[in-house]
Amino acid sequence: MKKVVLLVFIVLISLSTYSQKRFETAAKTTVEKMQKVISISEAEAEAIYKVELNSNKKRAEVRKENAGNKTEIQALMKEINQDKFQEIRKIIGKKKFQEWSSFLKEERSKK
């Protein structure tokens, strides 16, 4: 019995760690892409990484709390994305943000 409880505990910790790394990897990937596409500085990259990581965590929380309620999830995700883009725009400025938005639109049209 103790072994089963220990095994369940280890699995739960592993899943938590995996989720955290997934958020960090996604944020890092976005920042690296931004560095290539619009040439952001290290300070901008660091600030955007924090915004992306926070946004990824919020999205996961929304999915978890509203499982099965697709319309609520979509509304909350839209709000999270708007907040994220406003913060990124403040960090990198209007011109670079427009370049980034154009790049994202091109990427979406390719899919």
CYANA upper distance limits for C-alpha pairs under 8 A (distance plus 0.5 A):
  1 MET  CA      5 VAL  CA      6.91
  2 LYS  CA      6 LEU  CA      6.57
  3 LYS  CA      7 LEU  CA      6.50
  4 VAL  CA      8 VAL  CA      6.68
  5 VAL  CA      9 PHE  CA      6.66
  6 LEU  CA     10 ILE  CA      6.68
  7 LEU  CA     11 VAL  CA      6.70
  8 VAL  CA     12 LEU  CA      6.74
  9 PHE  CA     13 ILE  CA      6.82
 10 ILE  CA     14 SER  CA      6.63
 11 VAL  CA     15 LEU  CA      6.72
 12 LEU  CA     16 SER  CA      6.79
 13 ILE  CA     17 THR  CA      6.71
 14 SER  CA     18 TYR  CA      6.57
 15 LEU  CA     19 SER  CA      6.71
 16 SER  CA     20 GLN  CA      6.89
 17 THR  CA     21 LYS  CA      6.79
 18 TYR  CA     22 ARG  CA      6.62
 19 SER  CA     23 PHE  CA      6.83
 20 GLN  CA     24 GLU  CA      6.81
 21 LYS  CA     25 THR  CA      6.47
 22 ARG  CA     26 ALA  CA      6.66
 23 PHE  CA     27 ALA  CA      6.71
 23 PHE  CA     53 LEU  CA      6.52
 23 PHE  CA     56 ASN  CA      6.39
 23 PHE  CA     57 LYS  CA      7.37
 24 GLU  CA     28 LYS  CA      6.56
 24 GLU  CA     53 LEU  CA      6.61
 25 THR  CA     29 THR  CA      6.56
 26 ALA  CA     30 THR  CA      6.81
 26 ALA  CA     53 LEU  CA      8.34
 27 ALA  CA     31 VAL  CA      6.79
 27 ALA  CA     49 TYR  CA      6.07
 27 ALA  CA     50 LYS  CA      8.42
 27 ALA  CA     52 GLU  CA      5.64
 27 ALA  CA     53 LEU  CA      5.91
 27 ALA  CA     56 ASN  CA      8.18
 28 LYS  CA     32 GLU  CA      6.63
 28 LYS  CA     49 TYR  CA      6.88
 29 THR  CA     33 LYS  CA      6.67
 30 THR  CA     34 MET  CA      6.68
 30 THR  CA     49 TYR  CA      8.45
 30 THR  CA     52 GLU  CA      8.36
 31 VAL  CA     35 GLN  CA      6.66
 31 VAL  CA     45 ALA  CA      6.42
 31 VAL  CA     48 ILE  CA      7.27
 31 VAL  CA     49 TYR  CA      6.67
 32 GLU  CA     36 LYS  CA      6.93
 33 LYS  CA     37 VAL  CA      6.60
 34 MET  CA     38 ILE  CA      6.09
 34 MET  CA     39 SER  CA      7.19
 34 MET  CA     40 ILE  CA      7.19
 34 MET  CA    100 TRP  CA      7.76
 35 GLN  CA     39 SER  CA      5.02
 35 GLN  CA     40 ILE  CA      5.53
 35 GLN  CA     41 SER  CA      8.02
 35 GLN  CA     45 ALA  CA      7.89
 37 VAL  CA    100 TRP  CA      7.80
 37 VAL  CA    103 PHE  CA      8.24
 38 ILE  CA     96 LYS  CA      6.76
 38 ILE  CA     99 GLU  CA      7.27
 38 ILE  CA    100 TRP  CA      7.13
 40 ILE  CA     44 GLU  CA      6.44
 40 ILE  CA     45 ALA  CA      6.77
 40 ILE  CA     92 ILE  CA      7.81
 41 SER  CA     45 ALA  CA      6.53
 42 GLU  CA     46 GLU  CA      6.62
 43 ALA  CA     47 ALA  CA      6.81
 44 GLU  CA     48 ILE  CA      6.52
 44 GLU  CA     91 ILE  CA      6.77
 44 GLU  CA     92 ILE  CA      7.09
 45 ALA  CA     49 TYR  CA      6.50
 46 GLU  CA     50 LYS  CA      7.01
 47 ALA  CA     51 VAL  CA      6.93
 47 ALA  CA     91 ILE  CA      7.79
 48 ILE  CA     52 GLU  CA      6.50
 48 ILE  CA     88 ILE  CA      6.79
 48 ILE  CA     91 ILE  CA      7.91
 49 TYR  CA     53 LEU  CA      6.50
 50 LYS  CA     54 ASN  CA      6.58
 51 VAL  CA     55 SER  CA      6.57
 51 VAL  CA     84 LYS  CA      7.07
 51 VAL  CA     87 GLU  CA      7.81
 51 VAL  CA     88 ILE  CA      7.95
 52 GLU  CA     56 ASN  CA      6.57
 52 GLU  CA     84 LYS  CA      7.79
 53 LEU  CA     57 LYS  CA      6.79
 54 ASN  CA     58 LYS  CA      6.73
 55 SER  CA     59 ARG  CA      6.69
 55 SER  CA     80 ILE  CA      7.18
 55 SER  CA     81 ASN  CA      8.07
 55 SER  CA     84 LYS  CA      7.08
 56 ASN  CA     60 ALA  CA      6.81
 57 LYS  CA     61 GLU  CA      6.72
 58 LYS  CA     62 VAL  CA      6.69
 58 LYS  CA     80 ILE  CA      7.96
 59 ARG  CA     63 ARG  CA      6.76
 59 ARG  CA     77 MET  CA      6.93
 59 ARG  CA     80 ILE  CA      7.83
 60 ALA  CA     64 LYS  CA      6.67
 61 GLU  CA     65 GLU  CA      6.54
 62 VAL  CA     66 ASN  CA      6.39
 62 VAL  CA     73 ILE  CA      6.93
 62 VAL  CA     76 LEU  CA      7.63
 62 VAL  CA     77 MET  CA      8.12
 63 ARG  CA     67 ALA  CA      6.08
 63 ARG  CA     73 ILE  CA      6.89
 66 ASN  CA     70 LYS  CA      8.28
 66 ASN  CA     72 GLU  CA      7.47
 66 ASN  CA     73 ILE  CA      6.79
 67 ALA  CA     73 ILE  CA      8.48
 69 ASN  CA     73 ILE  CA      6.78
 70 LYS  CA     74 GLN  CA      6.64
 71 THR  CA     75 ALA  CA      6.74
 72 GLU  CA     76 LEU  CA      6.67
 73 ILE  CA     77 MET  CA      6.45
 74 GLN  CA     78 LYS  CA      6.62
 75 ALA  CA     79 GLU  CA      6.94
 76 LEU  CA     80 ILE  CA      6.71
 77 MET  CA     81 ASN  CA      6.58
 78 LYS  CA     82 GLN  CA      6.65
 79 GLU  CA     83 ASP  CA      6.79
 80 ILE  CA     84 LYS  CA      6.64
 81 ASN  CA     85 PHE  CA      6.56
 82 GLN  CA     86 GLN  CA      6.66
 83 ASP  CA     87 GLU  CA      6.80
 84 LYS  CA     88 ILE  CA      6.71
 85 PHE  CA     89 ARG  CA      6.47
 86 GLN  CA     90 LYS  CA      6.83
 87 GLU  CA     91 ILE  CA      6.86
 88 ILE  CA     92 ILE  CA      6.68
 88 ILE  CA     93 GLY  CA      8.49
 88 ILE  CA     97 PHE  CA      7.99
 89 ARG  CA     93 GLY  CA      5.73
 89 ARG  CA     94 LYS  CA      6.54
 89 ARG  CA     97 PHE  CA      6.06
 90 LYS  CA     94 LYS  CA      8.24
 92 ILE  CA     96 LYS  CA      6.51
 92 ILE  CA     97 PHE  CA      6.89
 93 GLY  CA     97 PHE  CA      6.56
 94 LYS  CA     98 GLN  CA      6.64
 95 LYS  CA     99 GLU  CA      6.93
 96 LYS  CA    100 TRP  CA      6.66
 97 PHE  CA    101 SER  CA      6.57
 98 GLN  CA    102 SER  CA      6.65
 99 GLU  CA    103 PHE  CA      6.76
100 TRP  CA    104 LEU  CA      6.75
101 SER  CA    105 LYS  CA      6.74
102 SER  CA    106 GLU  CA      6.77
103 PHE  CA    107 GLU  CA      6.72
104 LEU  CA    108 ARG  CA      6.70
105 LYS  CA    109 SER  CA      6.71
106 GLU  CA    110 LYS  CA      6.90
107 GLU  CA    111 LYS  CA      7.41
